[in-house]
Amino acid sequence: MIYYVALPFVRLDEGLVPGEAVECPHAGAAIRRAAALASASTNAGAVAFSRCGDPDTGDFDEAVVLQTFGEVPDDIGAQPDVGFPPP
């Protein structure tokens, strides 16, 4: 199964931390939602990504970054537990 996700990031004392992930129906929707999330004054940036996996087994591939907006961590695609789906 392929998940499409928009994930905002907020800046805290410890650096950029992810906000609440939003599942989207397709890549275009994830990109549009990430752009909107990044424009919110409370967020430093956002990323739209896709991820293949099986929620029943918990096996997921690395995130594939579709587009970033504003400030996001450099290694976002390599973080296996980033944002979505929840464990």
Phi and psi restraints in degrees (range 20) as a CNS / XPLOR table:
assign (resid 1 and name C) (resid 2 and name N)
       (resid 2 and name CA) (resid 2 and name C) 1.0 -105.1 20.0 2
assign (resid 2 and name N) (resid 2 and name CA)
       (resid 2 and name C) (resid 3 and name N) 1.0 128.8 20.0 2
assign (resid 2 and name C) (resid 3 and name N)
       (resid 3 and name CA) (resid 3 and name C) 1.0 -105.4 20.0 2
assign (resid 3 and name N) (resid 3 and name CA)
       (resid 3 and name C) (resid 4 and name N) 1.0 140.3 20.0 2
assign (resid 3 and name C) (resid 4 and name N)
       (resid 4 and name CA) (resid 4 and name C) 1.0 -115.6 20.0 2
assign (resid 4 and name N) (resid 4 and name CA)
       (resid 4 and name C) (resid 5 and name N) 1.0 130.4 20.0 2
assign (resid 4 and name C) (resid 5 and name N)
       (resid 5 and name CA) (resid 5 and name C) 1.0 -137.5 20.0 2
assign (resid 5 and name N) (resid 5 and name CA)
       (resid 5 and name C) (resid 6 and name N) 1.0 143.3 20.0 2
assign (resid 5 and name C) (resid 6 and name N)
       (resid 6 and name CA) (resid 6 and name C) 1.0 -113.4 20.0 2
assign (resid 6 and name N) (resid 6 and name CA)
       (resid 6 and name C) (resid 7 and name N) 1.0 130.4 20.0 2
assign (resid 6 and name C) (resid 7 and name N)
       (resid 7 and name CA) (resid 7 and name C) 1.0 -132.0 20.0 2
assign (resid 7 and name N) (resid 7 and name CA)
       (resid 7 and name C) (resid 8 and name N) 1.0 116.2 20.0 2
assign (resid 7 and name C) (resid 8 and name N)
       (resid 8 and name CA) (resid 8 and name C) 1.0 -82.3 20.0 2
assign (resid 8 and name N) (resid 8 and name CA)
       (resid 8 and name C) (resid 9 and name N) 1.0 159.3 20.0 2
assign (resid 8 and name C) (resid 9 and name N)
       (resid 9 and name CA) (resid 9 and name C) 1.0 -127.7 20.0 2
assign (resid 9 and name N) (resid 9 and name CA)
       (resid 9 and name C) (resid 10 and name N) 1.0 139.7 20.0 2
assign (resid 9 and name C) (resid 10 and name N)
       (resid 10 and name CA) (resid 10 and name C) 1.0 -116.5 20.0 2
assign (resid 10 and name N) (resid 10 and name CA)
       (resid 10 and name C) (resid 11 and name N) 1.0 151.0 20.0 2
assign (resid 10 and name C) (resid 11 and name N)
       (resid 11 and name CA) (resid 11 and name C) 1.0 -95.8 20.0 2
assign (resid 11 and name N) (resid 11 and name CA)
       (resid 11 and name C) (resid 12 and name N) 1.0 123.0 20.0 2
assign (resid 11 and name C) (resid 12 and name N)
       (resid 12 and name CA) (resid 12 and name C) 1.0 -121.3 20.0 2
assign (resid 12 and name N) (resid 12 and name CA)
       (resid 12 and name C) (resid 13 and name N) 1.0 177.3 20.0 2
assign (resid 12 and name C) (resid 13 and name N)
       (resid 13 and name CA) (resid 13 and name C) 1.0 -55.1 20.0 2
assign (resid 13 and name N) (resid 13 and name CA)
       (resid 13 and name C) (resid 14 and name N) 1.0 -34.7 20.0 2
assign (resid 13 and name C) (resid 14 and name N)
       (resid 14 and name CA) (resid 14 and name C) 1.0 -84.0 20.0 2
assign (resid 14 and name N) (resid 14 and name CA)
       (resid 14 and name C) (resid 15 and name N) 1.0 0.9 20.0 2
assign (resid 14 and name C) (resid 15 and name N)
       (resid 15 and name CA) (resid 15 and name C) 1.0 117.0 20.0 2
assign (resid 15 and name N) (resid 15 and name CA)
       (resid 15 and name C) (resid 16 and name N) 1.0 -155.7 20.0 2
assign (resid 15 and name C) (resid 16 and name N)
       (resid 16 and name CA) (resid 16 and name C) 1.0 -81.4 20.0 2
assign (resid 16 and name N) (resid 16 and name CA)
       (resid 16 and name C) (resid 17 and name N) 1.0 129.4 20.0 2
assign (resid 16 and name C) (resid 17 and name N)
       (resid 17 and name CA) (resid 17 and name C) 1.0 -127.3 20.0 2
assign (resid 17 and name N) (resid 17 and name CA)
       (resid 17 and name C) (resid 18 and name N) 1.0 145.5 20.0 2
assign (resid 17 and name C) (resid 18 and name N)
       (resid 18 and name CA) (resid 18 and name C) 1.0 -71.8 20.0 2
assign (resid 18 and name N) (resid 18 and name CA)
       (resid 18 and name C) (resid 19 and name N) 1.0 145.4 20.0 2
assign (resid 18 and name C) (resid 19 and name N)
       (resid 19 and name CA) (resid 19 and name C) 1.0 -92.7 20.0 2
assign (resid 19 and name N) (resid 19 and name CA)
       (resid 19 and name C) (resid 20 and name N) 1.0 -152.9 20.0 2
assign (resid 19 and name C) (resid 20 and name N)
       (resid 20 and name CA) (resid 20 and name C) 1.0 -84.2 20.0 2
assign (resid 20 and name N) (resid 20 and name CA)
       (resid 20 and name C) (resid 21 and name N) 1.0 124.5 20.0 2
assign (resid 20 and name C) (resid 21 and name N)
       (resid 21 and name CA) (resid 21 and name C) 1.0 -70.2 20.0 2
assign (resid 21 and name N) (resid 21 and name CA)
       (resid 21 and name C) (resid 22 and name N) 1.0 146.1 20.0 2
assign (resid 21 and name C) (resid 22 and name N)
       (resid 22 and name CA) (resid 22 and name C) 1.0 -121.8 20.0 2
assign (resid 22 and name N) (resid 22 and name CA)
       (resid 22 and name C) (resid 23 and name N) 1.0 116.9 20.0 2
assign (resid 22 and name C) (resid 23 and name N)
       (resid 23 and name CA) (resid 23 and name C) 1.0 -74.4 20.0 2
assign (resid 23 and name N) (resid 23 and name CA)
       (resid 23 and name C) (resid 24 and name N) 1.0 138.9 20.0 2
assign (resid 23 and name C) (resid 24 and name N)
       (resid 24 and name CA) (resid 24 and name C) 1.0 -125.3 20.0 2
assign (resid 24 and name N) (resid 24 and name CA)
       (resid 24 and name C) (resid 25 and name N) 1.0 157.0 20.0 2
assign (resid 24 and name C) (resid 25 and name N)
       (resid 25 and name CA) (resid 25 and name C) 1.0 -74.6 20.0 2
assign (resid 25 and name N) (resid 25 and name CA)
       (resid 25 and name C) (resid 26 and name N) 1.0 -22.9 20.0 2
assign (resid 25 and name C) (resid 26 and name N)
       (resid 26 and name CA) (resid 26 and name C) 1.0 -159.6 20.0 2
assign (resid 26 and name N) (resid 26 and name CA)
       (resid 26 and name C) (resid 27 and name N) 1.0 172.4 20.0 2
assign (resid 26 and name C) (resid 27 and name N)
       (resid 27 and name CA) (resid 27 and name C) 1.0 -58.7 20.0 2
assign (resid 27 and name N) (resid 27 and name CA)
       (resid 27 and name C) (resid 28 and name N) 1.0 -44.5 20.0 2
assign (resid 27 and name C) (resid 28 and name N)
       (resid 28 and name CA) (resid 28 and name C) 1.0 -60.4 20.0 2
assign (resid 28 and name N) (resid 28 and name CA)
       (resid 28 and name C) (resid 29 and name N) 1.0 -40.2 20.0 2
assign (resid 28 and name C) (resid 29 and name N)
       (resid 29 and name CA) (resid 29 and name C) 1.0 -66.8 20.0 2
assign (resid 29 and name N) (resid 29 and name CA)
       (resid 29 and name C) (resid 30 and name N) 1.0 -38.7 20.0 2
assign (resid 29 and name C) (resid 30 and name N)
       (resid 30 and name CA) (resid 30 and name C) 1.0 -64.4 20.0 2
assign (resid 30 and name N) (resid 30 and name CA)
       (resid 30 and name C) (resid 31 and name N) 1.0 -40.4 20.0 2
assign (resid 30 and name C) (resid 31 and name N)
       (resid 31 and name CA) (resid 31 and name C) 1.0 -66.0 20.0 2
assign (resid 31 and name N) (resid 31 and name CA)
       (resid 31 and name C) (resid 32 and name N) 1.0 -44.8 20.0 2
assign (resid 31 and name C) (resid 32 and name N)
       (resid 32 and name CA) (resid 32 and name C) 1.0 -63.2 20.0 2
assign (resid 32 and name N) (resid 32 and name CA)
       (resid 32 and name C) (resid 33 and name N) 1.0 -41.9 20.0 2
assign (resid 32 and name C) (resid 33 and name N)
       (resid 33 and name CA) (resid 33 and name C) 1.0 -66.8 20.0 2
assign (resid 33 and name N) (resid 33 and name CA)
       (resid 33 and name C) (resid 34 and name N) 1.0 -40.7 20.0 2
assign (resid 33 and name C) (resid 34 and name N)
       (resid 34 and name CA) (resid 34 and name C) 1.0 -62.5 20.0 2
assign (resid 34 and name N) (resid 34 and name CA)
       (resid 34 and name C) (resid 35 and name N) 1.0 -40.5 20.0 2
assign (resid 34 and name C) (resid 35 and name N)
       (resid 35 and name CA) (resid 35 and name C) 1.0 -61.2 20.0 2
assign (resid 35 and name N) (resid 35 and name CA)
       (resid 35 and name C) (resid 36 and name N) 1.0 -42.8 20.0 2
assign (resid 35 and name C) (resid 36 and name N)
       (resid 36 and name CA) (resid 36 and name C) 1.0 -66.3 20.0 2
assign (resid 36 and name N) (resid 36 and name CA)
       (resid 36 and name C) (resid 37 and name N) 1.0 -42.1 20.0 2
assign (resid 36 and name C) (resid 37 and name N)
       (resid 37 and name CA) (resid 37 and name C) 1.0 -62.8 20.0 2
assign (resid 37 and name N) (resid 37 and name CA)
       (resid 37 and name C) (resid 38 and name N) 1.0 -40.0 20.0 2
assign (resid 37 and name C) (resid 38 and name N)
       (resid 38 and name CA) (resid 38 and name C) 1.0 -66.2 20.0 2
assign (resid 38 and name N) (resid 38 and name CA)
       (resid 38 and name C) (resid 39 and name N) 1.0 -27.3 20.0 2
assign (resid 38 and name C) (resid 39 and name N)
       (resid 39 and name CA) (resid 39 and name C) 1.0 -81.6 20.0 2
assign (resid 39 and name N) (resid 39 and name CA)
       (resid 39 and name C) (resid 40 and name N) 1.0 -10.0 20.0 2
assign (resid 39 and name C) (resid 40 and name N)
       (resid 40 and name CA) (resid 40 and name C) 1.0 -70.1 20.0 2
assign (resid 40 and name N) (resid 40 and name CA)
       (resid 40 and name C) (resid 41 and name N) 1.0 136.9 20.0 2
assign (resid 40 and name C) (resid 41 and name N)
       (resid 41 and name CA) (resid 41 and name C) 1.0 -63.6 20.0 2
assign (resid 41 and name N) (resid 41 and name CA)
       (resid 41 and name C) (resid 42 and name N) 1.0 -20.8 20.0 2
assign (resid 41 and name C) (resid 42 and name N)
       (resid 42 and name CA) (resid 42 and name C) 1.0 -82.9 20.0 2
assign (resid 42 and name N) (resid 42 and name CA)
       (resid 42 and name C) (resid 43 and name N) 1.0 -12.6 20.0 2
assign (resid 42 and name C) (resid 43 and name N)
       (resid 43 and name CA) (resid 43 and name C) 1.0 -108.3 20.0 2
assign (resid 43 and name N) (resid 43 and name CA)
       (resid 43 and name C) (resid 44 and name N) 1.0 143.6 20.0 2
assign (resid 43 and name C) (resid 44 and name N)
       (resid 44 and name CA) (resid 44 and name C) 1.0 -83.2 20.0 2
assign (resid 44 and name N) (resid 44 and name CA)
       (resid 44 and name C) (resid 45 and name N) 1.0 -25.7 20.0 2
assign (resid 44 and name C) (resid 45 and name N)
       (resid 45 and name CA) (resid 45 and name C) 1.0 178.5 20.0 2
assign (resid 45 and name N) (resid 45 and name CA)
       (resid 45 and name C) (resid 46 and name N) 1.0 -174.2 20.0 2
assign (resid 45 and name C) (resid 46 and name N)
       (resid 46 and name CA) (resid 46 and name C) 1.0 -159.3 20.0 2
assign (resid 46 and name N) (resid 46 and name CA)
       (resid 46 and name C) (resid 47 and name N) 1.0 161.7 20.0 2
assign (resid 46 and name C) (resid 47 and name N)
       (resid 47 and name CA) (resid 47 and name C) 1.0 -133.7 20.0 2
assign (resid 47 and name N) (resid 47 and name CA)
       (resid 47 and name C) (resid 48 and name N) 1.0 143.6 20.0 2
assign (resid 47 and name C) (resid 48 and name N)
       (resid 48 and name CA) (resid 48 and name C) 1.0 -107.0 20.0 2
assign (resid 48 and name N) (resid 48 and name CA)
       (resid 48 and name C) (resid 49 and name N) 1.0 131.3 20.0 2
assign (resid 48 and name C) (resid 49 and name N)
       (resid 49 and name CA) (resid 49 and name C) 1.0 -147.1 20.0 2
assign (resid 49 and name N) (resid 49 and name CA)
       (resid 49 and name C) (resid 50 and name N) 1.0 164.8 20.0 2
assign (resid 49 and name C) (resid 50 and name N)
       (resid 50 and name CA) (resid 50 and name C) 1.0 -119.9 20.0 2
assign (resid 50 and name N) (resid 50 and name CA)
       (resid 50 and name C) (resid 51 and name N) 1.0 159.4 20.0 2
assign (resid 50 and name C) (resid 51 and name N)
       (resid 51 and name CA) (resid 51 and name C) 1.0 -153.2 20.0 2
assign (resid 51 and name N) (resid 51 and name CA)
       (resid 51 and name C) (resid 52 and name N) 1.0 129.0 20.0 2
assign (resid 51 and name C) (resid 52 and name N)
       (resid 52 and name CA) (resid 52 and name C) 1.0 -97.0 20.0 2
assign (resid 52 and name N) (resid 52 and name CA)
       (resid 52 and name C) (resid 53 and name N) 1.0 142.6 20.0 2
assign (resid 52 and name C) (resid 53 and name N)
       (resid 53 and name CA) (resid 53 and name C) 1.0 172.6 20.0 2
assign (resid 53 and name N) (resid 53 and name CA)
       (resid 53 and name C) (resid 54 and name N) 1.0 179.3 20.0 2
assign (resid 53 and name C) (resid 54 and name N)
       (resid 54 and name CA) (resid 54 and name C) 1.0 -120.7 20.0 2
assign (resid 54 and name N) (resid 54 and name CA)
       (resid 54 and name C) (resid 55 and name N) 1.0 108.7 20.0 2
assign (resid 54 and name C) (resid 55 and name N)
       (resid 55 and name CA) (resid 55 and name C) 1.0 -65.4 20.0 2
assign (resid 55 and name N) (resid 55 and name CA)
       (resid 55 and name C) (resid 56 and name N) 1.0 -22.5 20.0 2
assign (resid 55 and name C) (resid 56 and name N)
       (resid 56 and name CA) (resid 56 and name C) 1.0 -70.9 20.0 2
assign (resid 56 and name N) (resid 56 and name CA)
       (resid 56 and name C) (resid 57 and name N) 1.0 -36.1 20.0 2
assign (resid 56 and name C) (resid 57 and name N)
       (resid 57 and name CA) (resid 57 and name C) 1.0 -99.1 20.0 2
assign (resid 57 and name N) (resid 57 and name CA)
       (resid 57 and name C) (resid 58 and name N) 1.0 -17.2 20.0 2
assign (resid 57 and name C) (resid 58 and name N)
       (resid 58 and name CA) (resid 58 and name C) 1.0 80.9 20.0 2
assign (resid 58 and name N) (resid 58 and name CA)
       (resid 58 and name C) (resid 59 and name N) 1.0 9.8 20.0 2
assign (resid 58 and name C) (resid 59 and name N)
       (resid 59 and name CA) (resid 59 and name C) 1.0 -88.4 20.0 2
assign (resid 59 and name N) (resid 59 and name CA)
       (resid 59 and name C) (resid 60 and name N) 1.0 119.7 20.0 2
assign (resid 59 and name C) (resid 60 and name N)
       (resid 60 and name CA) (resid 60 and name C) 1.0 -135.1 20.0 2
assign (resid 60 and name N) (resid 60 and name CA)
       (resid 60 and name C) (resid 61 and name N) 1.0 143.6 20.0 2
assign (resid 60 and name C) (resid 61 and name N)
       (resid 61 and name CA) (resid 61 and name C) 1.0 -76.5 20.0 2
assign (resid 61 and name N) (resid 61 and name CA)
       (resid 61 and name C) (resid 62 and name N) 1.0 169.8 20.0 2
assign (resid 61 and name C) (resid 62 and name N)
       (resid 62 and name CA) (resid 62 and name C) 1.0 -63.4 20.0 2
assign (resid 62 and name N) (resid 62 and name CA)
       (resid 62 and name C) (resid 63 and name N) 1.0 153.0 20.0 2
assign (resid 62 and name C) (resid 63 and name N)
       (resid 63 and name CA) (resid 63 and name C) 1.0 -67.4 20.0 2
assign (resid 63 and name N) (resid 63 and name CA)
       (resid 63 and name C) (resid 64 and name N) 1.0 141.5 20.0 2
assign (resid 63 and name C) (resid 64 and name N)
       (resid 64 and name CA) (resid 64 and name C) 1.0 -107.6 20.0 2
assign (resid 64 and name N) (resid 64 and name CA)
       (resid 64 and name C) (resid 65 and name N) 1.0 113.1 20.0 2
assign (resid 64 and name C) (resid 65 and name N)
       (resid 65 and name CA) (resid 65 and name C) 1.0 -72.6 20.0 2
assign (resid 65 and name N) (resid 65 and name CA)
       (resid 65 and name C) (resid 66 and name N) 1.0 125.9 20.0 2
assign (resid 65 and name C) (resid 66 and name N)
       (resid 66 and name CA) (resid 66 and name C) 1.0 -90.5 20.0 2
assign (resid 66 and name N) (resid 66 and name CA)
       (resid 66 and name C) (resid 67 and name N) 1.0 -43.8 20.0 2
assign (resid 66 and name C) (resid 67 and name N)
       (resid 67 and name CA) (resid 67 and name C) 1.0 -167.5 20.0 2
assign (resid 67 and name N) (resid 67 and name CA)
       (resid 67 and name C) (resid 68 and name N) 1.0 146.6 20.0 2
assign (resid 67 and name C) (resid 68 and name N)
       (resid 68 and name CA) (resid 68 and name C) 1.0 -116.8 20.0 2
assign (resid 68 and name N) (resid 68 and name CA)
       (resid 68 and name C) (resid 69 and name N) 1.0 154.8 20.0 2
assign (resid 68 and name C) (resid 69 and name N)
       (resid 69 and name CA) (resid 69 and name C) 1.0 -137.9 20.0 2
assign (resid 69 and name N) (resid 69 and name CA)
       (resid 69 and name C) (resid 70 and name N) 1.0 131.8 20.0 2
assign (resid 69 and name C) (resid 70 and name N)
       (resid 70 and name CA) (resid 70 and name C) 1.0 67.6 20.0 2
assign (resid 70 and name N) (resid 70 and name CA)
       (resid 70 and name C) (resid 71 and name N) 1.0 -144.1 20.0 2
assign (resid 70 and name C) (resid 71 and name N)
       (resid 71 and name CA) (resid 71 and name C) 1.0 -94.8 20.0 2
assign (resid 71 and name N) (resid 71 and name CA)
       (resid 71 and name C) (resid 72 and name N) 1.0 124.5 20.0 2
assign (resid 71 and name C) (resid 72 and name N)
       (resid 72 and name CA) (resid 72 and name C) 1.0 -139.9 20.0 2
assign (resid 72 and name N) (resid 72 and name CA)
       (resid 72 and name C) (resid 73 and name N) 1.0 156.9 20.0 2
assign (resid 72 and name C) (resid 73 and name N)
       (resid 73 and name CA) (resid 73 and name C) 1.0 -59.4 20.0 2
assign (resid 73 and name N) (resid 73 and name CA)
       (resid 73 and name C) (resid 74 and name N) 1.0 144.9 20.0 2
assign (resid 73 and name C) (resid 74 and name N)
       (resid 74 and name CA) (resid 74 and name C) 1.0 -64.8 20.0 2
assign (resid 74 and name N) (resid 74 and name CA)
       (resid 74 and name C) (resid 75 and name N) 1.0 -32.7 20.0 2
assign (resid 74 and name C) (resid 75 and name N)
       (resid 75 and name CA) (resid 75 and name C) 1.0 -100.7 20.0 2
assign (resid 75 and name N) (resid 75 and name CA)
       (resid 75 and name C) (resid 76 and name N) 1.0 30.4 20.0 2
assign (resid 75 and name C) (resid 76 and name N)
       (resid 76 and name CA) (resid 76 and name C) 1.0 -57.2 20.0 2
assign (resid 76 and name N) (resid 76 and name CA)
       (resid 76 and name C) (resid 77 and name N) 1.0 -39.1 20.0 2
assign (resid 76 and name C) (resid 77 and name N)
       (resid 77 and name CA) (resid 77 and name C) 1.0 -70.1 20.0 2
assign (resid 77 and name N) (resid 77 and name CA)
       (resid 77 and name C) (resid 78 and name N) 1.0 -21.4 20.0 2
assign (resid 77 and name C) (resid 78 and name N)
       (resid 78 and name CA) (resid 78 and name C) 1.0 -92.7 20.0 2
assign (resid 78 and name N) (resid 78 and name CA)
       (resid 78 and name C) (resid 79 and name N) 1.0 -3.6 20.0 2
assign (resid 78 and name C) (resid 79 and name N)
       (resid 79 and name CA) (resid 79 and name C) 1.0 -86.2 20.0 2
assign (resid 79 and name N) (resid 79 and name CA)
       (resid 79 and name C) (resid 80 and name N) 1.0 105.7 20.0 2
assign (resid 79 and name C) (resid 80 and name N)
       (resid 80 and name CA) (resid 80 and name C) 1.0 -65.1 20.0 2
assign (resid 80 and name N) (resid 80 and name CA)
       (resid 80 and name C) (resid 81 and name N) 1.0 -22.6 20.0 2
assign (resid 80 and name C) (resid 81 and name N)
       (resid 81 and name CA) (resid 81 and name C) 1.0 -107.9 20.0 2
assign (resid 81 and name N) (resid 81 and name CA)
       (resid 81 and name C) (resid 82 and name N) 1.0 18.7 20.0 2
assign (resid 81 and name C) (resid 82 and name N)
       (resid 82 and name CA) (resid 82 and name C) 1.0 -67.3 20.0 2
assign (resid 82 and name N) (resid 82 and name CA)
       (resid 82 and name C) (resid 83 and name N) 1.0 118.0 20.0 2
assign (resid 82 and name C) (resid 83 and name N)
       (resid 83 and name CA) (resid 83 and name C) 1.0 64.6 20.0 2
assign (resid 83 and name N) (resid 83 and name CA)
       (resid 83 and name C) (resid 84 and name N) 1.0 -51.6 20.0 2
assign (resid 83 and name C) (resid 84 and name N)
       (resid 84 and name CA) (resid 84 and name C) 1.0 -159.7 20.0 2
assign (resid 84 and name N) (resid 84 and name CA)
       (resid 84 and name C) (resid 85 and name N) 1.0 149.2 20.0 2
assign (resid 84 and name C) (resid 85 and name N)
       (resid 85 and name CA) (resid 85 and name C) 1.0 -74.0 20.0 2
assign (resid 85 and name N) (resid 85 and name CA)
       (resid 85 and name C) (resid 86 and name N) 1.0 160.3 20.0 2
assign (resid 85 and name C) (resid 86 and name N)
       (resid 86 and name CA) (resid 86 and name C) 1.0 -67.1 20.0 2
assign (resid 86 and name N) (resid 86 and name CA)
       (resid 86 and name C) (resid 87 and name N) 1.0 153.1 20.0 2
